[in-house]
């Protein structure tokens, strides 16, 4: 399947430079980069959903803390003043 994508001149130059550095065809480099981004995005979504589900599961069994406790911990962890 062929898909035509229009790139800005700057982005095209970066892609061509990357392909030249790797000694590969620009279409192959573009295809590999797109595949990597799509794979990363899918994995990121899966991890986000798992994290949300873990939080919901923890909440159901009473494993949570108040917002006040959270903000105090974050303020201490990141050396933030109470005014920030």
C-alpha positions in Angstrom: 0.0 0.0 0.0 1.3 3.5 -0.8 0.5 6.6 1.2 1.6 10.0 0.2 2.7 12.3 3.0 3.6 15.9 2.5 6.5 17.1 4.7 7.7 20.6 5.4 11.1 21.3 3.7 12.8 21.3 7.1 11.4 17.9 8.1 12.2 16.4 4.7 15.8 17.6 5.0 16.1 16.1 8.5 14.7 12.8 7.2 17.0 12.8 4.2 20.0 13.5 6.5 19.0 10.7 8.8 18.7 8.3 5.9 22.0 9.4 4.5 23.7 8.9 7.9 22.3 5.4 8.0 23.1 4.6 4.4 19.5 3.6 3.8 16.7 4.6 1.5 14.7 7.6 2.8 11.4 5.6 2.4 12.7 2.8 4.5 13.9 5.1 7.3 10.5 7.0 7.2 8.6 3.7 7.4 10.8 2.4 10.3 10.4 5.6 12.2 6.6 5.6 11.8 6.4 2.0 12.9 8.5 2.8 16.0 6.3 5.8 16.9 3.1 3.8 16.4 4.5 0.9 18.5 5.5 3.4 21.3 2.1 5.0 21.2 0.3 1.7 21.6 2.6 0.6 24.5 2.1 4.0 26.1 -1.6 3.7 25.9 -1.5 0.1 27.4 0.7 1.3 30.3 -1.6 4.3 30.9 -4.7 2.1 31.0 -2.9 -0.4 33.3 -1.9 2.4 35.6 -5.4 3.8 35.8 -6.8 0.3 36.5 -4.3 -0.2 39.3 -5.3 3.1 40.8 -9.0 2.2 40.6 -8.3 -1.3 42.1 -6.3 0.3 44.9 -9.1 2.8 45.6 -11.7 0.0 45.8 -9.7 -1.8 48.5 -8.9 1.4 50.5 -5.3 1.9 49.4 -5.3 5.6 48.8 -4.3 8.9 50.5 -5.9 12.2 50.9 -5.1 15.1 48.5 -3.5 16.9 51.4 -1.1 14.0 52.0 -0.2 13.9 48.4 0.5 17.6 48.1 2.6 17.5 51.3 4.6 14.6 49.9 5.1 16.3 46.6 6.1 19.6 48.2 8.7 17.8 50.3 9.9 15.7 47.4 10.4 18.6 45.1 11.4 21.2 47.8 8.4 23.4 47.1 7.2 26.0 49.6 3.7 25.8 50.9 2.9 29.0 49.0 3.8 27.5 45.6 
